[in-house]
Amino acid sequence: MSRTKRAEPETLGNPDKGTKGTLMLRQALIAITRKSDIIETAKDLGILARTMLTRRRSLGDFFDGMGETEAFHAAETGTWIDAEAISEGQQGPFDACDLPAYLAIAKAAGVPSVPARIILALSEEEADAASGKLNLTDPRSTRILEKLARSLPAPSDETTSEGLVDREEVTEKLMAAMDEIPEGWMVRHARAGGSNLKTLAGSGVAGGEVPEIKFGPNLEVGPGWVRVGNRRMVDVSDRRTVQAIAEGPGGTTRFVARPWVKASRWRTGDDPHRQGTPFAGKGSWPCEWRAFIVDGKVVGVSNYYGWLGEATPLDAKMAIAVRELAQSMADLMVQRSLFPRFMDTEFARRRPEFAEKLAGFGHEQVACTLDFIETHDGLLFLEGGPAHSAFGGGHCCAFAGTRGAPVIGNAMDVSGVAFTLLPGVVLADMASWKNGEHADRAGAILDWEAVELLASETPSV
């Protein structure tokens, strides 16, 4: 029987024990991520400002269109039910990115999961105040935004979030939420994990213990929180968190805390994200899997970190086990008429020419992605997300390139089991995905019949 050994790469050491080099790398990656967040936000603002300035004569139509879009967003998300309603047995659509909702579904379906509890609820005004202000140091961006401001009519209502909430009270609320959270737990928005955690996990340096990175005696950054002085506080200023709040339903926004669960199996190898940089080296990634559900059925399963992995009997067994657990959740959603909804898909649904591309992703069909992690307690449900479709949603993981370039209107083929990326496909280099369309799938992506045959080669584990 082939088994991937627990990773102890020379560069990083045991993933449970951060070496000095690992800690320094974590510090650098967090600093770069935070700076990148600021730069990307500034770029987004600059693009928006330039677009609006070039359309000054039609700004009325521009804002009317934005208003109509916002109205549609509010009307759609206003029908979505939350985790509490699901736990009470109610039926209806729910946010395809909402972790508590999926955990309620997993519990009802009898699927073991990594637990999470809600620790903080913020109003829109509180979240706006807590997310902070962007300090634009680029003089070009500043000039463009100032010029745009002069071209817009003055608002009739000068009330802002600063006038509606007390910043000190909000800060105390962020700190109080962390006071009862045990060491070794992570924090995230209910709809998405933060940029810092995403960077560390993707680069293979998160490790087996919760990554808490100290930048000095009075500054420490953890997954979803920051400590300045003696108290930790929930980090609401993270770019992915702000984006999750903006794209989600209006009203109260929630944050959850959950234990940092250790994986029972790891993969090790060169990190493709750091190749060609001063930080190039090896990383360690926990064995995680993503199931793809279309029209209530699990059509495919992928190794989450697809740049490493191989088609072994053990991995085949794991993929089949993931399919079974994910199907249990999908069956529960179908039986209870619980429909994951994602606004990108709902906006696309308004275009009649996209109808064919949305087959299997109907307004009242169950389509989503479900993620699992291998632990010493067996496979545990980790989180759920929107379906992988032709209009965005869940990432296709190791199915990348199965239908060529990743452009709007072109979804990957996510059927079968993807153990590793296709030859010539580099996940971070989307231009390389075209190499996968006609690549040999042997040893990389197998159909379910071949997976079951592979799994039968060894006794059950």
C-alpha positions as CSV (number, residue, x, y, z in Angstrom):
1,M,0.0,0.0,0.0
2,S,1.3,3.4,-1.0
3,R,1.0,6.1,1.7
4,T,2.2,9.7,1.7
5,K,4.3,10.2,4.7
6,R,3.9,13.1,7.1
7,A,5.9,15.9,5.7
8,E,9.1,17.0,7.4
9,P,10.8,19.0,4.6
10,E,14.3,20.1,5.3
11,T,13.5,23.7,4.5
12,L,10.6,24.1,6.8
13,G,11.0,21.4,9.4
14,N,8.1,19.5,10.9
15,P,4.8,21.4,10.1
16,D,4.0,21.2,13.8
17,K,7.2,23.0,14.8
18,G,8.0,26.3,13.1
19,T,11.8,26.7,12.6
20,K,13.4,30.2,12.7
21,G,13.5,30.2,8.9
22,T,9.8,29.3,8.8
23,L,8.9,32.1,11.2
24,M,10.8,34.7,9.2
25,L,9.1,33.5,6.0
26,R,5.7,33.8,7.6
27,Q,6.5,37.3,8.7
28,A,7.6,38.3,5.2
29,L,4.5,36.7,3.6
30,I,2.1,38.4,6.0
31,A,3.8,41.8,5.4
32,I,3.7,41.3,1.6
33,T,0.1,40.2,1.7
34,R,-1.0,43.2,3.7
35,K,0.8,45.6,1.4
36,S,-0.6,43.8,-1.6
37,D,-4.1,44.2,-0.2
38,I,-3.6,48.0,0.1
39,I,-2.2,48.2,-3.5
40,E,-5.0,46.1,-5.0
41,T,-7.6,48.1,-3.2
42,A,-6.0,51.3,-4.5
43,K,-5.9,49.9,-8.0
44,D,-9.6,49.0,-7.8
45,L,-10.5,52.5,-6.7
46,G,-8.4,54.0,-9.5
47,I,-10.0,51.8,-12.1
48,L,-13.5,52.7,-10.8
49,A,-12.6,56.4,-10.8
50,R,-11.2,56.4,-14.3
51,T,-14.2,54.6,-15.6
52,M,-16.6,57.1,-14.0
53,L,-14.6,60.1,-15.2
54,T,-14.7,58.9,-18.8
55,R,-18.5,58.6,-18.5
56,R,-19.2,61.9,-16.7
57,R,-21.8,62.8,-19.3
58,S,-23.7,59.6,-18.6
59,L,-23.1,59.4,-14.8
60,G,-26.9,59.5,-14.2
61,D,-27.4,56.3,-16.2
62,F,-24.3,54.9,-14.5
63,F,-25.7,55.4,-11.1
64,D,-29.2,54.3,-12.2
65,G,-27.6,51.0,-13.3
66,M,-25.8,50.6,-10.0
67,G,-29.0,51.3,-8.1
68,E,-30.9,48.7,-10.1
69,T,-28.1,46.2,-9.5
70,E,-28.1,46.9,-5.8
71,A,-31.9,46.6,-5.7
72,F,-31.7,43.1,-7.4
73,H,-29.0,42.1,-5.0
74,A,-31.0,43.1,-2.0
75,A,-34.2,41.5,-3.3
76,E,-32.5,38.2,-4.0
77,T,-30.4,38.0,-0.8
78,G,-33.4,39.1,1.2
79,T,-35.0,35.7,0.6
80,W,-32.0,33.7,1.9
81,I,-32.4,31.9,5.2
82,D,-29.6,31.5,7.8
83,A,-28.1,28.7,9.9
84,E,-30.6,29.1,12.7
85,A,-33.5,28.7,10.3
86,I,-31.9,25.7,8.7
87,S,-31.4,24.1,12.2
88,E,-35.1,24.8,12.9
89,G,-36.0,22.8,9.8
90,Q,-37.0,25.7,7.5
91,Q,-36.5,25.3,3.8
92,G,-35.4,27.8,1.1
93,P,-32.3,29.3,-0.5
94,F,-29.2,30.2,1.6
95,D,-25.9,32.0,1.0
96,A,-23.6,29.6,-0.8
97,C,-20.6,31.1,1.1
98,D,-22.1,30.9,4.6
99,L,-20.1,28.5,6.8
100,P,-22.6,28.3,9.7
101,A,-25.3,27.3,7.2
102,Y,-23.2,24.4,5.9
103,L,-22.3,23.3,9.4
104,A,-26.0,23.1,10.2
105,I,-26.6,21.0,7.1
106,A,-23.6,18.7,8.0
107,K,-25.0,18.2,11.5
108,A,-28.5,17.4,10.1
109,A,-26.9,14.9,7.6
110,G,-24.8,13.2,10.3
111,V,-21.5,14.3,8.7
112,P,-18.7,15.0,11.2
113,S,-17.2,18.5,10.8
114,V,-14.7,20.9,12.3
115,P,-16.9,22.9,14.7
116,A,-17.3,26.7,14.7
117,R,-19.2,29.1,16.8
118,I,-20.3,32.7,16.2
119,I,-18.4,35.1,18.3
120,L,-19.2,38.5,16.8
121,A,-22.1,40.2,15.0
122,L,-21.6,43.6,13.5
123,S,-24.1,46.0,11.9
124,E,-23.3,47.4,8.5
125,E,-22.3,50.7,10.1
126,E,-20.1,48.9,12.7
127,A,-18.4,46.8,10.0
128,D,-17.8,49.9,7.9
129,A,-16.2,51.7,10.8
130,A,-14.1,48.7,11.8
131,S,-12.8,48.1,8.4
132,G,-10.8,51.3,8.5
133,K,-9.8,53.8,5.9
134,L,-7.5,53.4,3.0
135,N,-4.6,55.9,3.0
136,L,-3.7,56.5,-0.7
137,T,-0.1,57.4,-1.0
138,D,-0.1,57.3,-4.8
139,P,-0.5,61.0,-5.9
140,R,-2.0,59.9,-9.2
141,S,-4.8,58.0,-7.5
142,T,-5.4,60.8,-5.1
143,R,-5.7,63.3,-7.9
144,I,-8.1,61.1,-9.8
145,L,-10.3,60.5,-6.8
146,E,-10.3,64.3,-6.0
147,K,-11.2,65.1,-9.6
148,L,-14.0,62.5,-9.5
149,A,-15.3,63.9,-6.2
150,R,-15.6,67.4,-7.8
151,S,-17.5,66.0,-10.7
152,L,-20.2,64.4,-8.6
153,P,-23.2,66.1,-7.1
154,A,-22.9,66.8,-3.4
155,P,-24.8,64.2,-1.3
156,S,-28.0,65.5,0.4
157,D,-27.3,63.4,3.5
158,E,-23.8,63.9,5.1
159,T,-24.4,61.1,7.6
160,T,-21.6,58.4,7.5
161,S,-20.8,55.4,9.6
162,E,-18.6,57.5,11.7
163,G,-21.6,59.6,12.8
164,L,-23.7,56.5,13.5
165,V,-21.3,54.5,15.7
166,D,-18.7,55.1,18.3
167,R,-15.3,53.9,17.1
168,E,-14.1,53.2,20.6
169,E,-17.1,51.1,21.3
170,V,-16.6,49.1,18.1
171,T,-13.0,48.5,18.9
172,E,-14.0,47.3,22.4
173,K,-16.5,44.9,20.7
174,L,-13.8,43.5,18.5
175,M,-11.5,42.9,21.5
176,A,-14.2,41.5,23.7
177,A,-15.1,38.9,21.1
178,M,-11.5,37.5,21.4
179,D,-11.3,37.5,25.2
180,E,-13.0,34.1,25.5
181,I,-11.4,32.5,22.5
182,P,-8.9,29.8,23.5
183,E,-5.3,29.7,22.3
184,G,-5.0,27.6,19.1
185,W,-8.2,28.8,17.6
186,M,-8.7,30.7,14.3
187,V,-11.2,33.4,13.5
188,R,-12.8,34.2,10.1
189,H,-15.7,35.9,8.6
190,A,-18.7,33.6,8.2
191,R,-18.4,33.9,4.4
192,A,-14.6,33.6,3.9
193,G,-11.2,33.2,5.5
194,G,-8.8,36.1,5.6
195,S,-6.0,37.0,3.2
196,N,-3.2,36.2,5.7
197,L,-4.4,32.7,6.3
198,K,-5.0,32.1,2.6
199,T,-1.4,33.2,1.9
200,L,0.2,31.0,4.6
201,A,-1.9,27.9,3.7
202,G,-1.4,28.3,-0.1
203,S,2.4,28.7,0.4
204,G,2.6,25.6,2.6
205,V,3.9,27.4,5.7
206,A,0.8,27.5,7.9
207,G,2.0,24.4,9.7
208,G,0.2,22.0,12.0
209,E,-0.3,24.5,14.8
210,V,-2.2,27.8,14.5
211,P,0.2,30.3,12.9
212,E,0.7,33.3,15.2
213,I,3.3,35.6,13.8
214,K,5.0,38.2,16.1
215,F,6.4,41.4,14.7
216,G,7.6,42.7,18.0
217,P,6.7,42.8,21.7
218,N,3.4,44.7,21.0
219,L,2.3,43.4,17.6
220,E,1.2,39.9,16.8
221,V,-0.9,38.6,13.8
222,G,-2.9,35.4,14.0
223,P,-5.5,33.8,11.6
224,G,-8.3,36.4,11.6
225,W,-7.1,38.5,14.5
226,V,-4.4,40.9,15.5
227,R,-2.9,41.8,18.9
228,V,-1.8,45.4,19.6
229,G,-0.5,45.7,23.1
230,N,-2.1,43.2,25.6
231,R,-5.4,42.3,23.9
232,R,-6.3,40.5,20.7
233,M,-9.0,41.8,18.4
234,V,-10.9,40.5,15.4
235,D,-9.4,41.8,12.1
236,V,-12.1,43.3,10.0
237,S,-9.8,45.3,7.7
238,D,-8.5,42.3,5.8
239,R,-9.2,42.7,2.1
240,R,-10.9,39.3,1.6
241,T,-13.0,39.9,4.7
242,V,-14.1,43.4,3.4
243,Q,-14.9,41.8,0.1
244,A,-16.9,39.0,1.7
245,I,-19.0,41.6,3.6
246,A,-19.6,43.7,0.6
247,E,-20.7,40.8,-1.6
248,G,-22.9,39.2,1.0
249,P,-26.4,39.9,2.2
250,G,-27.0,43.2,3.8
251,G,-27.6,43.7,7.5
252,T,-25.7,42.0,10.3
253,T,-22.4,40.4,9.4
254,R,-20.9,37.6,11.5
255,F,-17.5,36.2,12.5
256,V,-16.8,32.7,13.8
257,A,-14.1,31.0,15.8
258,R,-13.1,27.4,15.4
259,P,-10.2,25.2,16.6
260,W,-7.1,24.7,14.4
261,V,-7.5,21.0,13.5
262,K,-4.4,19.0,12.8
263,A,-4.3,17.0,9.6
264,S,-3.4,13.3,9.9
265,R,-1.6,13.3,6.5
266,W,0.6,15.9,4.7
267,R,2.1,16.4,1.3
268,T,5.4,18.1,0.7
269,G,7.1,19.6,-2.3
270,D,8.2,22.8,-4.0
271,D,5.8,25.7,-3.6
272,P,4.8,26.8,-7.1
273,H,3.6,30.2,-5.8
274,R,7.2,31.1,-4.6
275,Q,9.1,29.8,-7.6
276,G,11.4,32.5,-9.1
277,T,11.3,34.6,-5.9
278,P,13.7,35.1,-3.0
279,F,11.3,32.9,-1.0
280,A,11.4,29.9,-3.2
281,G,11.5,26.6,-1.4
282,K,9.5,23.6,-0.1
283,G,6.2,23.6,1.7
284,S,3.8,21.2,3.5
285,W,0.1,21.0,2.8
286,P,-2.5,19.0,4.7
287,C,-4.5,16.4,2.7
288,E,-7.7,18.2,1.9
289,W,-10.3,17.4,-0.7
290,R,-13.0,19.3,-2.6
291,A,-16.3,17.7,-3.8
292,F,-18.2,19.3,-6.7
293,I,-22.0,19.0,-6.5
294,V,-24.1,19.7,-9.6
295,D,-27.9,19.2,-9.6
296,G,-27.8,17.4,-6.3
297,K,-25.1,14.9,-7.3
298,V,-21.4,14.7,-6.5
299,V,-19.9,14.6,-9.9
300,G,-16.2,15.0,-9.0
301,V,-13.7,15.2,-6.2
302,S,-10.3,16.9,-6.3
303,N,-7.1,17.0,-4.2
304,Y,-7.3,20.5,-2.9
305,Y,-3.6,21.3,-3.4
306,G,-3.4,19.9,-6.9
307,W,0.3,20.7,-7.6
308,L,1.1,17.7,-5.3
309,G,-0.4,14.3,-5.2
310,E,-0.7,11.0,-7.2
311,A,-3.3,8.4,-7.9
312,T,-2.7,5.8,-5.2
313,P,-5.0,3.2,-3.7
314,L,-5.1,5.2,-0.4
315,D,-6.0,8.5,-2.2
316,A,-8.6,6.6,-4.2
317,K,-10.2,5.4,-1.0
318,M,-10.2,8.9,0.4
319,A,-11.8,10.3,-2.7
320,I,-14.6,7.8,-2.5
321,A,-15.1,8.5,1.2
322,V,-15.3,12.2,0.4
323,R,-17.9,11.5,-2.3
324,E,-20.1,9.6,0.2
325,L,-20.0,12.3,2.9
326,A,-20.6,15.1,0.4
327,Q,-23.5,13.1,-1.2
328,S,-25.1,12.8,2.3
329,M,-25.1,16.6,2.6
330,A,-26.3,17.0,-0.9
331,D,-29.2,14.6,-0.3
332,L,-30.2,16.4,2.8
333,M,-30.2,19.7,0.9
334,V,-32.4,18.2,-1.9
335,Q,-34.8,16.6,0.6
336,R,-35.1,19.8,2.6
337,S,-35.2,22.1,-0.4
338,L,-32.1,24.0,0.7
339,F,-30.6,25.8,-2.3
340,P,-27.1,27.3,-2.2
341,R,-27.3,30.7,-4.0
342,F,-24.3,32.8,-5.3
343,M,-24.9,36.3,-6.6
344,D,-22.5,36.0,-9.6
345,T,-24.6,33.1,-10.8
346,E,-27.9,34.9,-10.1
347,F,-26.7,38.0,-12.1
348,A,-25.7,35.7,-15.0
349,R,-29.1,34.0,-14.8
350,R,-30.7,37.3,-15.9
351,R,-29.1,36.9,-19.3
352,P,-31.2,34.5,-21.5
353,E,-28.1,33.6,-23.6
354,F,-26.4,32.1,-20.6
355,A,-29.2,29.6,-19.9
356,E,-27.4,26.7,-21.5
357,K,-24.3,27.3,-19.5
358,L,-26.3,27.2,-16.3
359,A,-27.7,23.7,-16.8
360,G,-27.4,21.9,-13.5
361,F,-27.1,25.2,-11.6
362,G,-30.8,26.1,-11.6
363,H,-32.4,28.6,-9.3
364,E,-33.8,25.7,-7.3
365,Q,-31.2,23.1,-7.7
366,V,-28.5,22.0,-5.3
367,A,-25.0,23.0,-6.6
368,C,-22.0,23.9,-4.5
369,T,-18.5,22.8,-3.4
370,L,-17.8,21.0,-0.2
371,D,-14.3,20.7,1.4
372,F,-13.0,18.0,3.7
373,I,-9.8,17.5,5.6
374,E,-8.1,14.2,6.7
375,T,-7.6,14.2,10.5
376,H,-6.8,11.7,13.2
377,D,-10.6,11.5,13.8
378,G,-11.2,10.7,10.1
379,L,-12.5,12.9,7.4
380,L,-14.1,16.1,8.7
381,F,-16.2,18.6,6.8
382,L,-14.3,21.9,6.6
383,E,-16.4,24.4,4.7
384,G,-18.7,24.8,1.7
385,G,-18.8,27.3,-1.1
386,P,-20.4,28.2,-4.4
387,A,-20.5,25.7,-7.3
388,H,-17.8,25.8,-9.9
389,S,-19.6,27.2,-12.9
390,A,-19.0,29.1,-16.2
391,F,-19.5,32.4,-14.3
392,G,-17.2,32.0,-11.3
393,G,-17.7,30.4,-8.0
394,G,-15.7,27.6,-6.4
395,H,-12.2,27.0,-7.7
396,C,-11.8,23.9,-9.8
397,C,-8.5,22.8,-8.0
398,A,-6.7,20.0,-9.8
399,F,-9.3,20.0,-12.6
400,A,-7.7,23.1,-13.9
401,G,-7.2,23.1,-17.7
402,T,-9.6,20.2,-18.4
403,R,-11.5,22.6,-20.8
404,G,-8.7,24.9,-21.7
405,A,-8.4,28.6,-20.7
406,P,-10.3,29.9,-17.7
407,V,-12.5,32.5,-19.3
408,I,-16.0,33.7,-18.4
409,G,-18.5,31.3,-19.9
410,N,-16.1,28.3,-19.8
411,A,-16.2,26.0,-16.8
412,M,-13.8,23.2,-16.3
413,D,-14.8,19.5,-16.5
414,V,-15.0,18.5,-12.8
415,S,-16.1,14.9,-13.2
416,G,-14.2,12.0,-11.8
417,V,-11.3,12.4,-9.4
418,A,-8.4,14.8,-9.9
419,F,-5.4,13.5,-8.0
420,T,-3.0,16.0,-9.4
421,L,-2.7,18.7,-12.1
422,L,-2.6,17.7,-15.8
423,P,0.8,17.8,-17.5
424,G,1.8,21.3,-18.5
425,V,-0.7,23.0,-16.3
426,V,0.6,25.4,-13.6
427,L,-2.2,26.5,-11.3
428,A,-1.0,30.0,-10.7
429,D,-0.3,30.6,-14.5
430,M,-3.7,30.6,-16.1
431,A,-2.1,31.0,-19.6
432,S,-0.8,27.4,-19.1
433,W,-4.3,26.0,-18.6
434,K,-4.7,25.7,-22.3
435,N,-2.1,22.9,-22.1
436,G,-4.6,20.7,-20.2
437,E,-7.4,20.5,-22.7
438,H,-5.9,17.7,-24.8
439,A,-3.4,16.4,-22.2
440,D,-3.1,12.8,-21.2
441,R,-5.1,12.3,-18.1
442,A,-3.5,9.0,-17.1
443,G,-2.4,9.1,-13.4
444,A,-3.8,12.6,-13.0
445,I,-7.6,12.5,-13.5
446,L,-9.6,9.2,-13.5
447,D,-13.2,8.4,-14.0
448,W,-15.1,6.9,-11.0
449,E,-14.9,3.4,-12.4
450,A,-11.2,3.6,-12.5
451,V,-11.0,5.1,-9.1
452,E,-13.1,2.3,-7.6
453,L,-10.8,-0.3,-9.3
454,L,-7.7,1.5,-7.9
455,A,-9.2,1.6,-4.4
456,S,-9.9,-2.2,-4.5
457,E,-6.1,-2.9,-4.7
458,T,-5.6,-2.6,-1.0
459,P,-7.7,-3.4,2.1
460,S,-9.9,-0.7,3.5
461,V,-8.3,1.8,5.8
